[in-house]
Amino acid sequence: MNELNILVVDDEEDICEILQFNLENEGFHVDTVFSAEEALSKPLEKYSLFILDIMMSGMSGLKLADTIKNRKKLKTPVIFLTAKDTENDTITGFTVGADDYITKPFSIREVIARVKAILRRSIPPEERTQKNIKIENLELDIIAKKILISNKPVKLTKKEFNILYKLMQHPGKVFSRDEILSTVWEDEVYVLDRTVDVNITRLRKKLGKYGKYIISRSGYGYCFEYQ
């Protein structure tokens, strides 16, 4: 399952900072750029959602959306964020493939709600049916890619989250370091077995009392065991 990455494109740095801060607090990974041209230098296929300002110097958000949807043939959802709110602008936005349209000034709670709704619709059915994994007061939110302890978010790196997800999916099952490396680090080369140990150590520390559930089986690997 891919991490939910969001790209915000707006020439107002304050807007980018506000959106990045609040969306990352919700468990998303957010990149920001200040022009459409800079956005096109990014690996666009890795993102799960684009939030685009329409009126920018240089290439407009409308042109960028057209490039993403029609030239690059990406099916990634797009939200337009703009001060323009006339009927023609809205129609144009939907014509080039927008999935939603939010005008400035905006309520950050509204933006977050719309982002979650659009991502929920865009997630494949087989992923949408998966439920959160909860052990006592430790909860792994599969869709938002975040960990909660007593309903409070715990900040994990992508690698730490994916290790914990793999272990919690199969409680009691021992995974070798090679199995964890092949899943979490995928095609990365020159990754040492020791890297798994370092990440496990950090993960245990971040989980507090729940870190003890990540068990090391000498000579075999790691498992999540809580009974």
PyRosetta script that sets phi, psi and omega in degrees:
from pyrosetta import init, pose_from_sequence

init()
pose = pose_from_sequence("MNELNILVVDDEEDICEILQFNLENEGFHVDTVFSAEEALSKPLEKYSLFILDIMMSGMSGLKLADTIKNRKKLKTPVIFLTAKDTENDTITGFTVGADDYITKPFSIREVIARVKAILRRSIPPEERTQKNIKIENLELDIIAKKILISNKPVKLTKKEFNILYKLMQHPGKVFSRDEILSTVWEDEVYVLDRTVDVNITRLRKKLGKYGKYIISRSGYGYCFEYQ")
pose.set_psi(1, 130.7)
pose.set_omega(1, -178.7)
pose.set_phi(2, -77.6)
pose.set_psi(2, 146.8)
pose.set_omega(2, 174.1)
pose.set_phi(3, -67.8)
pose.set_psi(3, 147.9)
pose.set_omega(3, -179.9)
pose.set_phi(4, -85.2)
pose.set_psi(4, 100.2)
pose.set_omega(4, -180.0)
pose.set_phi(5, -101.6)
pose.set_psi(5, 138.5)
pose.set_omega(5, -179.9)
pose.set_phi(6, -122.2)
pose.set_psi(6, 136.7)
pose.set_omega(6, 174.1)
pose.set_phi(7, -111.7)
pose.set_psi(7, 121.9)
pose.set_omega(7, 176.7)
pose.set_phi(8, -103.0)
pose.set_psi(8, 127.0)
pose.set_omega(8, -179.9)
pose.set_phi(9, -121.9)
pose.set_psi(9, 108.4)
pose.set_omega(9, -177.8)
pose.set_phi(10, -156.2)
pose.set_psi(10, 135.3)
pose.set_omega(10, -179.2)
pose.set_phi(11, -81.0)
pose.set_psi(11, 1.4)
pose.set_omega(11, 173.2)
pose.set_phi(12, -98.2)
pose.set_psi(12, 108.9)
pose.set_omega(12, -175.6)
pose.set_phi(13, -61.4)
pose.set_psi(13, -35.0)
pose.set_omega(13, 179.5)
pose.set_phi(14, -61.1)
pose.set_psi(14, -41.8)
pose.set_omega(14, 178.9)
pose.set_phi(15, -62.8)
pose.set_psi(15, -43.9)
pose.set_omega(15, 179.5)
pose.set_phi(16, -60.8)
pose.set_psi(16, -43.7)
pose.set_omega(16, -178.7)
pose.set_phi(17, -64.7)
pose.set_psi(17, -43.1)
pose.set_omega(17, -179.8)
pose.set_phi(18, -61.8)
pose.set_psi(18, -47.8)
pose.set_omega(18, -179.0)
pose.set_phi(19, -65.7)
pose.set_psi(19, -42.7)
pose.set_omega(19, -179.7)
pose.set_phi(20, -61.9)
pose.set_psi(20, -47.7)
pose.set_omega(20, -178.3)
pose.set_phi(21, -59.5)
pose.set_psi(21, -49.6)
pose.set_omega(21, -174.7)
pose.set_phi(22, -72.6)
pose.set_psi(22, -39.0)
pose.set_omega(22, 179.7)
pose.set_phi(23, -71.1)
pose.set_psi(23, -35.3)
pose.set_omega(23, 177.3)
pose.set_phi(24, -69.0)
pose.set_psi(24, -30.3)
pose.set_omega(24, 174.4)
pose.set_phi(25, -65.6)
pose.set_psi(25, -21.4)
pose.set_omega(25, 177.9)
pose.set_phi(26, -89.3)
pose.set_psi(26, 0.1)
pose.set_omega(26, 175.1)
pose.set_phi(27, 102.0)
pose.set_psi(27, 2.4)
pose.set_omega(27, 178.5)
pose.set_phi(28, -88.6)
pose.set_psi(28, 159.3)
pose.set_omega(28, 170.2)
pose.set_phi(29, -99.8)
pose.set_psi(29, 126.1)
pose.set_omega(29, -173.0)
pose.set_phi(30, -123.7)
pose.set_psi(30, 126.8)
pose.set_omega(30, 169.6)
pose.set_phi(31, -105.9)
pose.set_psi(31, 147.3)
pose.set_omega(31, 178.1)
pose.set_phi(32, -127.9)
pose.set_psi(32, 141.6)
pose.set_omega(32, 172.2)
pose.set_phi(33, -137.3)
pose.set_psi(33, 159.0)
pose.set_omega(33, -171.7)
pose.set_phi(34, -108.1)
pose.set_psi(34, 11.4)
pose.set_omega(34, 176.6)
pose.set_phi(35, -158.1)
pose.set_psi(35, 156.7)
pose.set_omega(35, 177.7)
pose.set_phi(36, -66.1)
pose.set_psi(36, -36.3)
pose.set_omega(36, 180.0)
pose.set_phi(37, -61.9)
pose.set_psi(37, -41.2)
pose.set_omega(37, 178.1)
pose.set_phi(38, -66.7)
pose.set_psi(38, -36.8)
pose.set_omega(38, 179.2)
pose.set_phi(39, -60.3)
pose.set_psi(39, -39.0)
pose.set_omega(39, -177.1)
pose.set_phi(40, -69.6)
pose.set_psi(40, -13.9)
pose.set_omega(40, 176.4)
pose.set_phi(41, -85.0)
pose.set_psi(41, -6.7)
pose.set_omega(41, 179.8)
pose.set_phi(42, -85.1)
pose.set_psi(42, 156.5)
pose.set_omega(42, 172.9)
pose.set_phi(43, -75.8)
pose.set_psi(43, 85.2)
pose.set_omega(43, -168.5)
pose.set_phi(44, -62.0)
pose.set_psi(44, -25.1)
pose.set_omega(44, -176.9)
pose.set_phi(45, -68.0)
pose.set_psi(45, -14.6)
pose.set_omega(45, -177.4)
pose.set_phi(46, -83.0)
pose.set_psi(46, -11.0)
pose.set_omega(46, -174.1)
pose.set_phi(47, -90.3)
pose.set_psi(47, 147.1)
pose.set_omega(47, 177.8)
pose.set_phi(48, -96.2)
pose.set_psi(48, -13.4)
pose.set_omega(48, -178.5)
pose.set_phi(49, -162.2)
pose.set_psi(49, 143.0)
pose.set_omega(49, 172.6)
pose.set_phi(50, -115.4)
pose.set_psi(50, 133.4)
pose.set_omega(50, 171.9)
pose.set_phi(51, -114.4)
pose.set_psi(51, 113.2)
pose.set_omega(51, -170.2)
pose.set_phi(52, -119.6)
pose.set_psi(52, 133.1)
pose.set_omega(52, 169.2)
pose.set_phi(53, -79.3)
pose.set_psi(53, 140.8)
pose.set_omega(53, -179.5)
pose.set_phi(54, -78.8)
pose.set_psi(54, -51.7)
pose.set_omega(54, -173.9)
pose.set_phi(55, -91.6)
pose.set_psi(55, 99.3)
pose.set_omega(55, 175.8)
pose.set_phi(56, -130.9)
pose.set_psi(56, 154.1)
pose.set_omega(56, 174.6)
pose.set_phi(57, -66.8)
pose.set_psi(57, 146.2)
pose.set_omega(57, -175.0)
pose.set_phi(58, 80.0)
pose.set_psi(58, -139.6)
pose.set_omega(58, -179.7)
pose.set_phi(59, -66.1)
pose.set_psi(59, 135.3)
pose.set_omega(59, 179.4)
pose.set_phi(60, -80.3)
pose.set_psi(60, 165.0)
pose.set_omega(60, 175.7)
pose.set_phi(61, -63.6)
pose.set_psi(61, -33.2)
pose.set_omega(61, 178.1)
pose.set_phi(62, -62.9)
pose.set_psi(62, -43.9)
pose.set_omega(62, 179.7)
pose.set_phi(63, -66.9)
pose.set_psi(63, -39.2)
pose.set_omega(63, 178.4)
pose.set_phi(64, -63.3)
pose.set_psi(64, -44.4)
pose.set_omega(64, 178.9)
pose.set_phi(65, -62.1)
pose.set_psi(65, -40.2)
pose.set_omega(65, 178.0)
pose.set_phi(66, -62.4)
pose.set_psi(66, -40.3)
pose.set_omega(66, 178.2)
pose.set_phi(67, -64.4)
pose.set_psi(67, -44.8)
pose.set_omega(67, -179.4)
pose.set_phi(68, -63.0)
pose.set_psi(68, -47.8)
pose.set_omega(68, -172.9)
pose.set_phi(69, -79.8)
pose.set_psi(69, -44.1)
pose.set_omega(69, -169.1)
pose.set_phi(70, -101.7)
pose.set_psi(70, -31.6)
pose.set_omega(70, 179.2)
pose.set_phi(71, -91.9)
pose.set_psi(71, -45.8)
pose.set_omega(71, 179.8)
pose.set_phi(72, -86.2)
pose.set_psi(72, -9.9)
pose.set_omega(72, 175.3)
pose.set_phi(73, 59.5)
pose.set_psi(73, 34.7)
pose.set_omega(73, 176.7)
pose.set_phi(74, -87.8)
pose.set_psi(74, 140.5)
pose.set_omega(74, 179.7)
pose.set_phi(75, -96.1)
pose.set_psi(75, 10.5)
pose.set_omega(75, -178.2)
pose.set_phi(76, -61.5)
pose.set_psi(76, 131.8)
pose.set_omega(76, 179.7)
pose.set_phi(77, -65.5)
pose.set_psi(77, 151.4)
pose.set_omega(77, -178.0)
pose.set_phi(78, -128.1)
pose.set_psi(78, 131.8)
pose.set_omega(78, 170.2)
pose.set_phi(79, -112.4)
pose.set_psi(79, 128.4)
pose.set_omega(79, 173.4)
pose.set_phi(80, -90.9)
pose.set_psi(80, 131.9)
pose.set_omega(80, 178.3)
pose.set_phi(81, -121.5)
pose.set_psi(81, 113.0)
pose.set_omega(81, -171.4)
pose.set_phi(82, -155.7)
pose.set_psi(82, 158.3)
pose.set_omega(82, 176.2)
pose.set_phi(83, -81.3)
pose.set_psi(83, -14.6)
pose.set_omega(83, -178.4)
pose.set_phi(84, -82.3)
pose.set_psi(84, 132.1)
pose.set_omega(84, -176.4)
pose.set_phi(85, -137.9)
pose.set_psi(85, 25.5)
pose.set_omega(85, 177.6)
pose.set_phi(86, -77.4)
pose.set_psi(86, 160.6)
pose.set_omega(86, -178.2)
pose.set_phi(87, -61.4)
pose.set_psi(87, -39.9)
pose.set_omega(87, -178.6)
pose.set_phi(88, -63.7)
pose.set_psi(88, -40.2)
pose.set_omega(88, 179.2)
pose.set_phi(89, -64.3)
pose.set_psi(89, -40.3)
pose.set_omega(89, -179.8)
pose.set_phi(90, -64.5)
pose.set_psi(90, -44.9)
pose.set_omega(90, 179.7)
pose.set_phi(91, -61.8)
pose.set_psi(91, -44.0)
pose.set_omega(91, 179.0)
pose.set_phi(92, -60.8)
pose.set_psi(92, -42.4)
pose.set_omega(92, 179.8)
pose.set_phi(93, -60.1)
pose.set_psi(93, -45.5)
pose.set_omega(93, 179.6)
pose.set_phi(94, -70.3)
pose.set_psi(94, -29.7)
pose.set_omega(94, 179.4)
pose.set_phi(95, -63.9)
pose.set_psi(95, -37.9)
pose.set_omega(95, -178.8)
pose.set_phi(96, -86.1)
pose.set_psi(96, 2.9)
pose.set_omega(96, 171.9)
pose.set_phi(97, 111.7)
pose.set_psi(97, 17.8)
pose.set_omega(97, 178.6)
pose.set_phi(98, -67.4)
pose.set_psi(98, 146.0)
pose.set_omega(98, 177.0)
pose.set_phi(99, -100.0)
pose.set_psi(99, -19.9)
pose.set_omega(99, 176.7)
pose.set_phi(100, -160.8)
pose.set_psi(100, 168.7)
pose.set_omega(100, -170.3)
pose.set_phi(101, -149.0)
pose.set_psi(101, 112.1)
pose.set_omega(101, -177.8)
pose.set_phi(102, -121.1)
pose.set_psi(102, 130.4)
pose.set_omega(102, -177.2)
pose.set_phi(103, -95.7)
pose.set_psi(103, 149.5)
pose.set_omega(103, 174.7)
pose.set_phi(104, -87.9)
pose.set_psi(104, 147.9)
pose.set_omega(104, -7.5)
pose.set_phi(105, -70.1)
pose.set_psi(105, 148.3)
pose.set_omega(105, -174.6)
pose.set_phi(106, -121.0)
pose.set_psi(106, 160.3)
pose.set_omega(106, 171.8)
pose.set_phi(107, -89.8)
pose.set_psi(107, 124.6)
pose.set_omega(107, -178.2)
pose.set_phi(108, -62.8)
pose.set_psi(108, -32.3)
pose.set_omega(108, 177.5)
pose.set_phi(109, -64.6)
pose.set_psi(109, -36.6)
pose.set_omega(109, 178.1)
pose.set_phi(110, -67.7)
pose.set_psi(110, -43.6)
pose.set_omega(110, 178.8)
pose.set_phi(111, -59.1)
pose.set_psi(111, -46.8)
pose.set_omega(111, -179.4)
pose.set_phi(112, -61.2)
pose.set_psi(112, -42.9)
pose.set_omega(112, 179.6)
pose.set_phi(113, -62.3)
pose.set_psi(113, -42.0)
pose.set_omega(113, -179.5)
pose.set_phi(114, -70.3)
pose.set_psi(114, -38.8)
pose.set_omega(114, 177.1)
pose.set_phi(115, -59.2)
pose.set_psi(115, -47.4)
pose.set_omega(115, -179.1)
pose.set_phi(116, -64.3)
pose.set_psi(116, -39.1)
pose.set_omega(116, -179.5)
pose.set_phi(117, -65.0)
pose.set_psi(117, -43.1)
pose.set_omega(117, -179.0)
pose.set_phi(118, -67.9)
pose.set_psi(118, -43.1)
pose.set_omega(118, 179.1)
pose.set_phi(119, -65.0)
pose.set_psi(119, -36.5)
pose.set_omega(119, 178.5)
pose.set_phi(120, -61.7)
pose.set_psi(120, -41.7)
pose.set_omega(120, 179.7)
pose.set_phi(121, -69.9)
pose.set_psi(121, -30.3)
pose.set_omega(121, -174.1)
pose.set_phi(122, -86.8)
pose.set_psi(122, -11.9)
pose.set_omega(122, -179.8)
pose.set_phi(123, -73.1)
pose.set_psi(123, 134.2)
pose.set_omega(123, 179.4)
pose.set_phi(124, -55.4)
pose.set_psi(124, 146.4)
pose.set_omega(124, -177.3)
pose.set_phi(125, -54.0)
pose.set_psi(125, -36.7)
pose.set_omega(125, -177.2)
pose.set_phi(126, -68.0)
pose.set_psi(126, -27.7)
pose.set_omega(126, 177.0)
pose.set_phi(127, -84.5)
pose.set_psi(127, -33.1)
pose.set_omega(127, -176.0)
pose.set_phi(128, -63.4)
pose.set_psi(128, -29.2)
pose.set_omega(128, -176.0)
pose.set_phi(129, -81.9)
pose.set_psi(129, -10.1)
pose.set_omega(129, -179.0)
pose.set_phi(130, -71.7)
pose.set_psi(130, 139.5)
pose.set_omega(130, -179.2)
pose.set_phi(131, -100.2)
pose.set_psi(131, 159.2)
pose.set_omega(131, 174.9)
pose.set_phi(132, -61.5)
pose.set_psi(132, 152.1)
pose.set_omega(132, 176.3)
pose.set_phi(133, -101.9)
pose.set_psi(133, 124.7)
pose.set_omega(133, -177.4)
pose.set_phi(134, -129.4)
pose.set_psi(134, 126.4)
pose.set_omega(134, 175.5)
pose.set_phi(135, -123.9)
pose.set_psi(135, 110.6)
pose.set_omega(135, -175.3)
pose.set_phi(136, 54.6)
pose.set_psi(136, -123.5)
pose.set_omega(136, 179.9)
pose.set_phi(137, -98.6)
pose.set_psi(137, 13.5)
pose.set_omega(137, 175.3)
pose.set_phi(138, -98.3)
pose.set_psi(138, 120.9)
pose.set_omega(138, -177.2)
pose.set_phi(139, -127.6)
pose.set_psi(139, 130.4)
pose.set_omega(139, 176.8)
pose.set_phi(140, -105.2)
pose.set_psi(140, 113.9)
pose.set_omega(140, -179.5)
pose.set_phi(141, -88.5)
pose.set_psi(141, 107.3)
pose.set_omega(141, -173.5)
pose.set_phi(142, -68.4)
pose.set_psi(142, -40.3)
pose.set_omega(142, -176.2)
pose.set_phi(143, -73.8)
pose.set_psi(143, -47.6)
pose.set_omega(143, -177.1)
pose.set_phi(144, -81.9)
pose.set_psi(144, -7.7)
pose.set_omega(144, 179.9)
pose.set_phi(145, 57.7)
pose.set_psi(145, 53.3)
pose.set_omega(145, 178.1)
pose.set_phi(146, -144.9)
pose.set_psi(146, 162.1)
pose.set_omega(146, 179.6)
pose.set_phi(147, -113.5)
pose.set_psi(147, 136.4)
pose.set_omega(147, 176.7)
pose.set_phi(148, -121.9)
pose.set_psi(148, 136.2)
pose.set_omega(148, 170.8)
pose.set_phi(149, -121.0)
pose.set_psi(149, 117.5)
pose.set_omega(149, -174.1)
pose.set_phi(150, 53.0)
pose.set_psi(150, 42.0)
pose.set_omega(150, 177.8)
pose.set_phi(151, 69.1)
pose.set_psi(151, 11.5)
pose.set_omega(151, 177.0)
pose.set_phi(152, -109.3)
pose.set_psi(152, 130.2)
pose.set_omega(152, -177.1)
pose.set_phi(153, -66.8)
pose.set_psi(153, 142.3)
pose.set_omega(153, 174.9)
pose.set_phi(154, -113.6)
pose.set_psi(154, 125.3)
pose.set_omega(154, -175.2)
pose.set_phi(155, -80.2)
pose.set_psi(155, 113.5)
pose.set_omega(155, 177.2)
pose.set_phi(156, -116.9)
pose.set_psi(156, 153.0)
pose.set_omega(156, 170.5)
pose.set_phi(157, -74.2)
pose.set_psi(157, 167.5)
pose.set_omega(157, 178.3)
pose.set_phi(158, -59.7)
pose.set_psi(158, -42.7)
pose.set_omega(158, -179.3)
pose.set_phi(159, -63.6)
pose.set_psi(159, -44.7)
pose.set_omega(159, 180.0)
pose.set_phi(160, -62.2)
pose.set_psi(160, -43.1)
pose.set_omega(160, 178.9)
pose.set_phi(161, -61.0)
pose.set_psi(161, -46.2)
pose.set_omega(161, -175.9)
pose.set_phi(162, -67.3)
pose.set_psi(162, -34.0)
pose.set_omega(162, 174.9)
pose.set_phi(163, -63.5)
pose.set_psi(163, -49.2)
pose.set_omega(163, -178.5)
pose.set_phi(164, -63.0)
pose.set_psi(164, -39.9)
pose.set_omega(164, 178.7)
pose.set_phi(165, -60.5)
pose.set_psi(165, -44.3)
pose.set_omega(165, -179.2)
pose.set_phi(166, -62.9)
pose.set_psi(166, -43.5)
pose.set_omega(166, -177.7)
pose.set_phi(167, -70.8)
pose.set_psi(167, -42.3)
pose.set_omega(167, -177.1)
pose.set_phi(168, -72.4)
pose.set_psi(168, -23.8)
pose.set_omega(168, 176.6)
pose.set_phi(169, -63.5)
pose.set_psi(169, -30.4)
pose.set_omega(169, -175.0)
pose.set_phi(170, -132.1)
pose.set_psi(170, 69.8)
pose.set_omega(170, -178.0)
pose.set_phi(171, -58.3)
pose.set_psi(171, 133.6)
pose.set_omega(171, 179.8)
pose.set_phi(172, 90.9)
pose.set_psi(172, -17.5)
pose.set_omega(172, 180.0)
pose.set_phi(173, -84.2)
pose.set_psi(173, 131.5)
pose.set_omega(173, -179.1)
pose.set_phi(174, -89.5)
pose.set_psi(174, 128.3)
pose.set_omega(174, 176.9)
pose.set_phi(175, -111.2)
pose.set_psi(175, 131.1)
pose.set_omega(175, 177.0)
pose.set_phi(176, -70.5)
pose.set_psi(176, 163.6)
pose.set_omega(176, 176.3)
pose.set_phi(177, -60.0)
pose.set_psi(177, -39.2)
pose.set_omega(177, 179.8)
pose.set_phi(178, -62.8)
pose.set_psi(178, -39.2)
pose.set_omega(178, 178.6)
pose.set_phi(179, -65.5)
pose.set_psi(179, -41.5)
pose.set_omega(179, 178.3)
pose.set_phi(180, -66.4)
pose.set_psi(180, -43.0)
pose.set_omega(180, 178.8)
pose.set_phi(181, -60.3)
pose.set_psi(181, -44.8)
pose.set_omega(181, -175.8)
pose.set_phi(182, -66.8)
pose.set_psi(182, -29.5)
pose.set_omega(182, -179.9)
pose.set_phi(183, -84.9)
pose.set_psi(183, -48.2)
pose.set_omega(183, -171.5)
pose.set_phi(184, -84.0)
pose.set_psi(184, -36.8)
pose.set_omega(184, -179.0)
pose.set_phi(185, -98.3)
pose.set_psi(185, -8.9)
pose.set_omega(185, 174.8)
pose.set_phi(186, 46.1)
pose.set_psi(186, -113.9)
pose.set_omega(186, -172.1)
pose.set_phi(187, -90.0)
pose.set_psi(187, 5.8)
pose.set_omega(187, 179.7)
pose.set_phi(188, -67.2)
pose.set_psi(188, 139.9)
pose.set_omega(188, -178.0)
pose.set_phi(189, -105.7)
pose.set_psi(189, 163.1)
pose.set_omega(189, 177.7)
pose.set_phi(190, 57.7)
pose.set_psi(190, 41.7)
pose.set_omega(190, 174.2)
pose.set_phi(191, -102.9)
pose.set_psi(191, 125.0)
pose.set_omega(191, -175.3)
pose.set_phi(192, -87.2)
pose.set_psi(192, 153.9)
pose.set_omega(192, 174.9)
pose.set_phi(193, -55.2)
pose.set_psi(193, -35.6)
pose.set_omega(193, -178.9)
pose.set_phi(194, -58.6)
pose.set_psi(194, -27.3)
pose.set_omega(194, 179.2)
pose.set_phi(195, -60.1)
pose.set_psi(195, -39.0)
pose.set_omega(195, 177.6)
pose.set_phi(196, -61.8)
pose.set_psi(196, -46.1)
pose.set_omega(196, -178.9)
pose.set_phi(197, -60.1)
pose.set_psi(197, -42.5)
pose.set_omega(197, -179.6)
pose.set_phi(198, -62.7)
pose.set_psi(198, -44.3)
pose.set_omega(198, -179.8)
pose.set_phi(199, -67.7)
pose.set_psi(199, -37.0)
pose.set_omega(199, 177.3)
pose.set_phi(200, -63.6)
pose.set_psi(200, -42.4)
pose.set_omega(200, 178.9)
pose.set_phi(201, -60.0)
pose.set_psi(201, -45.7)
pose.set_omega(201, 178.7)
pose.set_phi(202, -64.6)
pose.set_psi(202, -40.8)
pose.set_omega(202, -178.7)
pose.set_phi(203, -63.2)
pose.set_psi(203, -45.8)
pose.set_omega(203, 178.3)
pose.set_phi(204, -57.1)
pose.set_psi(204, -43.1)
pose.set_omega(204, -178.5)
pose.set_phi(205, -63.0)
pose.set_psi(205, -42.5)
pose.set_omega(205, -178.6)
pose.set_phi(206, -69.1)
pose.set_psi(206, -28.2)
pose.set_omega(206, -178.2)
pose.set_phi(207, -82.8)
pose.set_psi(207, -5.0)
pose.set_omega(207, 178.5)
pose.set_phi(208, 60.2)
pose.set_psi(208, -129.0)
pose.set_omega(208, -176.1)
pose.set_phi(209, -65.0)
pose.set_psi(209, -20.2)
pose.set_omega(209, 179.6)
pose.set_phi(210, -81.9)
pose.set_psi(210, -9.1)
pose.set_omega(210, 178.0)
pose.set_phi(211, -62.8)
pose.set_psi(211, -25.4)
pose.set_omega(211, -179.3)
pose.set_phi(212, -66.9)
pose.set_psi(212, -16.8)
pose.set_omega(212, 179.9)
pose.set_phi(213, -76.3)
pose.set_psi(213, -14.5)
pose.set_omega(213, 175.4)
pose.set_phi(214, -88.0)
pose.set_psi(214, 105.3)
pose.set_omega(214, -172.1)
pose.set_phi(215, -100.1)
pose.set_psi(215, 137.7)
pose.set_omega(215, 174.9)
pose.set_phi(216, -96.7)
pose.set_psi(216, 125.8)
pose.set_omega(216, 175.6)
pose.set_phi(217, -104.2)
pose.set_psi(217, 102.4)
pose.set_omega(217, -174.4)
pose.set_phi(218, -51.4)
pose.set_psi(218, 125.9)
pose.set_omega(218, 179.0)
pose.set_phi(219, 84.4)
pose.set_psi(219, -7.6)
pose.set_omega(219, -177.6)
pose.set_phi(220, -119.4)
pose.set_psi(220, -53.7)
pose.set_omega(220, -177.9)
pose.set_phi(221, 152.1)
pose.set_psi(221, -139.4)
pose.set_omega(221, -174.7)
pose.set_phi(222, -130.7)
pose.set_psi(222, 153.4)
pose.set_omega(222, 173.3)
pose.set_phi(223, -147.2)
pose.set_psi(223, 164.0)
pose.set_omega(223, 175.3)
pose.set_phi(224, -105.6)
pose.set_psi(224, 115.1)
pose.set_omega(224, -174.2)
pose.set_phi(225, -134.5)
pose.set_psi(225, 120.4)
pose.set_omega(225, -174.5)
pose.set_phi(226, -125.8)
pose.set_psi(226, 5.0)
pose.set_omega(226, 178.7)
pose.set_phi(227, -105.3)
pose.dump_pdb("model.pdb")
